[in-house]
């Protein structure tokens, strides 16, 4: 995935999380992931 798509996807994840009034930690807990993973996704660093 190229950087631009990663950044757009990260921005979408962040916007949807904010719309639901969730913290990164709350989203991470629902997905059984770490909040660091959510942060990386939102920055477009990693989508794995």
GROMACS elastic network, one bead per residue, 0.5 to 0.9 nm:
[ bonds ]
;  ai    aj funct       b0    kb
    1     4     6  0.83289   500
    1     5     6  0.65121   500
    1     6     6  0.66356   500
    1    47     6  0.87277   500
    2     5     6  0.55749   500
    2     6     6  0.63317   500
    2     7     6  0.88019   500
    3     6     6  0.50041   500
    3     7     6  0.61155   500
    3     8     6  0.86175   500
    3    44     6  0.70707   500
    3    45     6  0.82104   500
    4     7     6  0.51397   500
    4     8     6  0.62114   500
    4     9     6  0.85669   500
    4    44     6  0.83073   500
    5     8     6  0.50581   500
    5     9     6  0.59989   500
    5    10     6  0.83974   500
    5    44     6  0.81471   500
    6     9     6  0.51297   500
    6    10     6  0.60004   500
    6    11     6  0.85442   500
    6    41     6  0.77939   500
    6    42     6  0.85222   500
    6    43     6  0.80984   500
    6    45     6  0.72032   500
    6    46     6  0.73959   500
    6    47     6  0.70741   500
    7    10     6  0.50114   500
    7    11     6  0.61056   500
    7    12     6  0.85822   500
    7    41     6  0.83839   500
    7    42     6  0.73666   500
    7    43     6  0.64596   500
    7    45     6  0.79404   500
    8    11     6  0.50952   500
    8    12     6  0.62073   500
    8    13     6  0.86987   500
    8    42     6  0.88621   500
    8    44     6  0.76145   500
    9    12     6  0.50424   500
    9    13     6  0.62148   500
    9    14     6  0.86331   500
    9    41     6  0.78345   500
    9    42     6  0.74968   500
    9    44     6  0.71369   500
    9    47     6  0.85047   500
   10    13     6  0.51124   500
   10    14     6  0.61935   500
   10    15     6  0.85707   500
   10    38     6  0.88874   500
   10    39     6  0.87809   500
   10    40     6  0.82108   500
   10    41     6  0.52404   500
   10    43     6  0.57791   500
   10    44     6  0.50997   500
   10    45     6  0.85207   500
   10    46     6  0.89374   500
   10    47     6  0.82445   500
   11    14     6  0.51125   500
   11    15     6  0.60544   500
   11    16     6  0.85769   500
   11    41     6  0.86857   500
   11    42     6  0.58696   500
   11    43     6  0.75650   500
   11    44     6  0.79517   500
   12    15     6  0.50807   500
   12    16     6  0.61035   500
   12    17     6  0.84587   500
   12    42     6  0.79838   500
   13    16     6  0.52939   500
   13    17     6  0.60791   500
   13    18     6  0.85909   500
   13    38     6  0.86288   500
   13    41     6  0.76675   500
   13    42     6  0.62774   500
   14    17     6  0.50656   500
   14    18     6  0.60683   500
   14    19     6  0.84896   500
   14    24     6  0.85908   500
   14    38     6  0.87798   500
   14    39     6  0.89161   500
   14    41     6  0.86465   500
   14    42     6  0.57621   500
   14    43     6  0.89743   500
   15    18     6  0.51395   500
   15    19     6  0.60603   500
   15    20     6  0.86923   500
   16    20     6  0.63576   500
   16    21     6  0.86445   500
   16    22     6  0.89378   500
   17    20     6  0.52258   500
   17    21     6  0.63056   500
   17    22     6  0.54509   500
   17    23     6  0.71905   500
   17    24     6  0.76814   500
   17    27     6  0.73254   500
   18    22     6  0.58368   500
   18    23     6  0.74762   500
   19    22     6  0.77114   500
   22    25     6  0.79622   500
   22    26     6  0.58838   500
   22    27     6  0.64288   500
   23    26     6  0.51345   500
   23    27     6  0.63675   500
   23    28     6  0.85137   500
   23    35     6  0.88614   500
   24    27     6  0.52316   500
   24    28     6  0.60264   500
   24    29     6  0.85991   500
   24    34     6  0.87577   500
   24    35     6  0.54923   500
   24    36     6  0.82468   500
   24    38     6  0.60766   500
   24    39     6  0.69486   500
   25    29     6  0.61126   500
   25    30     6  0.86813   500
   25    33     6  0.88686   500
   25    34     6  0.72760   500
   25    36     6  0.84846   500
   25    38     6  0.80194   500
   26    29     6  0.51721   500
   26    30     6  0.63761   500
   26    31     6  0.87705   500
   26    35     6  0.80700   500
   27    30     6  0.51736   500
   27    31     6  0.62942   500
   27    32     6  0.84963   500
   27    33     6  0.83374   500
   27    35     6  0.76840   500
   27    38     6  0.76379   500
   28    31     6  0.51220   500
   28    32     6  0.58148   500
   28    34     6  0.53788   500
   28    35     6  0.51624   500
   28    36     6  0.84295   500
   28    37     6  0.76559   500
   28    38     6  0.63691   500
   29    33     6  0.61297   500
   29    34     6  0.71971   500
   29    35     6  0.78338   500
   30    33     6  0.77835   500
   31    34     6  0.86073   500
   33    36     6  0.83022   500
   33    37     6  0.66353   500
   33    38     6  0.77398   500
   34    37     6  0.53044   500
   34    38     6  0.68827   500
   34    39     6  0.88980   500
   35    38     6  0.50973   500
   35    39     6  0.62370   500
   35    40     6  0.86906   500
   36    40     6  0.62122   500
   36    41     6  0.86459   500
   37    40     6  0.51012   500
   37    41     6  0.62205   500
   37    42     6  0.86715   500
   37    46     6  0.79725   500
   37    47     6  0.85374   500
   37    48     6  0.86035   500
   38    41     6  0.50454   500
   38    42     6  0.61821   500
   38    43     6  0.86378   500
   39    42     6  0.51499   500
   39    43     6  0.62263   500
   39    44     6  0.85989   500
   39    45     6  0.85703   500
   40    43     6  0.51506   500
   40    44     6  0.61365   500
   40    45     6  0.50428   500
   40    46     6  0.55999   500
   40    47     6  0.76199   500
   41    44     6  0.50563   500
   41    45     6  0.59947   500
   41    46     6  0.53180   500
   41    47     6  0.53709   500
   41    48     6  0.81574   500
   42    45     6  0.76209   500
   42    46     6  0.85023   500
   42    47     6  0.88108   500
   43    46     6  0.79194   500
   44    47     6  0.70565   500
